[in-house]
């Protein structure tokens, strides 16, 4: 398999195992990675032998979130316009719809940090299993950003969603399990074995039953407003880049680099 693939793909014993492969960038969700991941998920669905998909990350992170070097898009002035953001949203958000609507279950094996869009990815999956090294949160709110895919309240409830999305704090695996963000946490070295054991359990249920059940449960989310919430959060996330703090973040990114912008985001109090 080519080392330059952004998503490694293999099928073993009924599981399609997809590994995000930008370890040097903490598996940040670049647009190219998002395209490869969506293609891999769809290919797995078409494979007759696949009963479930497992997504994990190479290196020490699941995914640090959207690639901030291209987040929001750029124009000649370096600060994203609303049009930039809407175009990017249309390229990125279909991945989450694909996972949500896939006819086979998708399991996230969270091996490390799952932040911002990376946490959205982990929570959009049908089952989320965390390594003891996993962390979760949405630090991007500290630059005025909003969740591009508002899955938090549908998974962890409104109170815990408020806390994490008001503060941008990061929580560890134990806390994530306590609030229902993950199904369970396991020792790091047992993470993939646990995910594959879940696939083995799924294989004991007829595929048609699993497919119908997934769509029934998705309909429960639909009745709770899942689809418009996700769609509208994408629009509002785009507009949030036009706030004062949002524009300041991108100005620092262009002048001093992503690292300086993240430092400002995490350390500076805002009004």
C-alpha positions in Angstrom: 0.0 0.0 0.0 1.3 3.4 -0.9 2.7 5.5 1.9 1.2 8.7 0.5 -2.4 7.5 0.9 -4.2 9.7 3.4 -6.5 6.8 4.4 -5.2 3.3 4.6 -7.8 0.6 3.8 -8.0 -3.1 4.4 -10.7 -5.7 4.8 -10.3 -8.4 7.4 -12.9 -10.9 8.8 -15.9 -8.8 7.7 -14.5 -5.5 8.9 -13.3 -2.6 6.6 -10.5 -1.0 8.6 -9.8 2.6 7.6 -6.8 4.4 9.2 -6.4 8.1 8.9 -2.9 8.6 7.7 -1.6 12.1 8.4 0.2 11.3 11.7 2.6 14.2 11.3 -0.4 16.5 11.2 -2.3 14.7 14.0 -4.6 13.4 11.2 -6.1 16.8 10.6 -9.0 16.7 8.3 -7.7 18.3 5.1 -10.1 18.4 2.2 -8.0 15.7 0.4 -8.3 13.4 3.4 -12.0 14.0 3.7 -12.4 13.0 0.0 -10.4 9.8 0.5 -12.2 8.9 3.6 -15.6 9.4 2.0 -14.5 7.3 -1.0 -13.2 4.5 1.3 -16.4 4.4 3.4 -18.5 4.1 0.2 -16.2 1.4 -1.2 -16.6 -0.5 2.1 -20.3 -0.4 1.8 -20.1 -1.9 -1.7 -18.0 -4.8 -0.6 -20.2 -7.9 0.0 -18.0 -9.3 2.8 -18.0 -6.1 4.9 -20.4 -6.1 7.9 -19.0 -3.0 9.6 -16.5 -0.2 9.1 -13.8 0.7 11.7 -12.2 4.1 11.5 -9.1 4.9 13.6 -6.0 7.0 13.3 -2.3 6.3 12.7 0.1 7.8 15.2 -0.9 9.3 18.5 -4.1 11.1 17.4 -7.5 10.1 16.0 -8.0 13.5 14.4 -7.1 17.0 15.7 -10.0 18.4 13.6 -10.2 20.4 10.4 -6.9 21.4 8.9 -6.5 25.0 10.2 -4.1 25.8 7.4 -7.0 25.6 4.9 -10.0 26.0 7.3 -12.6 28.4 6.0 -10.8 28.7 2.7 -8.7 31.8 1.8 -9.1 34.7 -0.5 -6.4 37.2 -1.7 -6.6 39.0 1.6 -6.0 35.8 3.7 -9.3 35.9 5.6 -12.0 33.6 4.4 -15.2 35.1 2.9 -18.7 33.7 3.4 -18.5 32.3 -0.1 -15.2 30.5 0.7 -16.8 29.0 3.8 -19.9 27.8 2.0 -17.9 26.2 -0.8 -15.8 24.4 1.8 -18.8 23.3 3.7 -20.3 21.7 0.6 -17.0 19.8 0.1 -16.7 18.6 3.7 -20.1 18.0 5.2 -21.2 15.2 2.9 -18.7 12.9 4.6 -20.8 13.0 7.8 -24.0 12.4 5.9 -22.4 9.4 4.2 -21.4 7.9 7.5 -24.7 8.6 9.2 -26.7 7.0 6.3 -24.3 4.1 5.5 -26.1 0.8 5.3 -23.6 -0.9 7.6 -22.5 0.3 11.1 -19.4 2.5 11.4 -17.3 2.1 14.6 -14.8 4.8 15.7 -11.8 3.4 17.5 -10.5 6.6 19.0 -6.8 6.1 19.7 -5.9 9.6 20.8 -7.0 13.2 20.5 -10.4 13.7 18.8 -10.9 17.4 18.7 -13.3 19.7 16.9 -14.2 18.1 13.5 -12.3 15.0 14.7 -14.7 14.7 17.6 -17.6 15.2 15.2 -16.3 12.4 13.1 -15.9 10.1 16.2 -19.4 10.9 17.4 -21.1 10.6 14.1 -20.1 6.9 13.9 -22.7 4.5 15.2 -20.4 3.1 18.0 -17.5 5.0 19.6 -14.8 3.1 21.5 -12.1 5.1 23.2 -8.6 4.3 24.2 -7.6 5.4 27.7 -5.4 7.9 25.8 -8.3 9.5 24.0 -9.3 13.1 24.5 -12.3 15.0 23.2 -13.4 18.6 22.9 -14.1 21.5 20.6 -11.4 24.1 21.2 -12.2 26.0 18.0 -15.1 27.8 19.8 -12.3 29.9 21.4 -11.7 31.7 18.1 -15.4 32.2 17.5 -15.8 29.0 15.5 -18.9 26.9 15.7 -19.4 23.2 15.2 -19.6 22.4 11.5 -21.7 19.3 12.3 -23.7 19.8 15.5 -23.7 16.2 16.7 -22.8 16.8 20.4 -26.3 17.4 21.8 -27.7 14.3 20.1 -25.0 12.1 21.6 -24.3 13.6 25.1 -27.4 15.6 25.8 -27.9 19.4 26.0 -26.2 20.0 29.4 -22.9 18.4 28.5 -23.0 19.9 25.0 -23.5 23.4 26.5 -20.4 22.9 28.8 -18.1 21.7 26.1 -19.3 24.1 23.4 -19.3 27.2 25.7 -15.8 26.6 27.0 -13.8 24.7 24.4 -12.4 22.6 27.2 -10.9 19.2 26.4 -11.9 16.1 28.4 -10.2 12.8 28.9 -11.5 9.3 28.1 -12.9 8.6 31.6 -15.0 11.8 31.5 -16.1 11.1 27.9 -17.4 7.7 29.0 -19.1 9.1 32.0 -21.1 11.6 29.9 -21.9 9.1 27.2 -19.6 10.4 24.5 -18.1 7.0 24.0 -19.7 3.6 24.5 -16.7 2.5 26.7 -13.0 3.1 27.1 -10.4 0.3 27.1 -6.6 0.0 27.6 -4.8 1.5 24.6 -3.3 -1.8 23.5 -6.7 -3.4 23.4 -8.5 -0.7 21.3 -8.5 -2.4 17.9 -9.2 -5.8 19.4 -12.2 -4.3 21.1 -13.4 -2.7 17.9 -13.0 -5.9 16.0 -14.8 -7.8 18.7 -17.7 -5.4 18.2 -17.7 -6.3 14.5 -17.8 -10.0 15.4 -20.8 -9.4 17.6 -22.6 -7.5 14.8 -22.0 -10.4 12.5 -24.2 -12.6 14.6 -27.2 -10.4 13.7 -28.5 -10.6 10.1 -27.3 -7.8 7.9 -30.8 -6.8 6.9 -31.8 -6.5 10.5 -28.8 -4.3 11.3 -29.5 -2.1 8.3 -33.2 -1.7 9.1 -32.4 -1.0 12.8 -29.8 1.6 11.9 -32.3 3.5 9.8 -35.0 3.2 12.5 -32.6 4.7 15.0 -31.6 7.4 12.5 -35.3 8.3 12.2 -35.4 8.9 16.0 -32.6 11.4 15.5 -34.5 12.9 12.5 -37.6 13.4 14.7 -35.4 15.2 17.2 -34.2 17.6 14.4 -30.8 16.1 13.7 -30.7 16.9 10.0 -31.6 20.6 10.1 -29.4 21.1 13.2 -26.4 19.7 11.3 -27.2 21.6 8.2 -27.7 24.9 9.9 -24.7 24.5 12.2 -22.6 24.3 9.0 -24.1 27.6 7.7 -23.6 29.3 11.1 -20.0 28.0 11.4 -19.3 29.7 8.1 -20.7 33.0 9.3 -18.8 32.7 12.6 -15.5 33.3 10.8 -16.7 36.8 10.0 -16.9 37.8 13.7 -14.2 39.9 15.2 -12.4 37.0 16.9 -12.8 34.8 13.8 -11.2 37.4 11.6 -8.5 38.0 14.1 -7.6 34.2 14.1 -7.2 34.2 10.4 -5.2 37.4 10.3 -2.8 35.8 12.8 -2.7 32.6 10.8 -1.7 34.5 7.7 0.8 36.8 9.4 2.4 34.5 12.0 1.3 31.0 11.1 -1.2 28.4 12.4 0.7 27.8 15.6 0.6 31.4 16.6 -3.1 31.6 15.8 -3.9 28.5 17.9 -1.8 30.0 20.8 -3.9 33.2 20.6 -7.1 31.1 20.4 -6.3 29.1 23.6 -4.7 31.7 25.7 -6.4 35.0 25.1 -9.6 36.1 26.8 -12.2 37.5 24.4 -15.3 39.6 24.9 
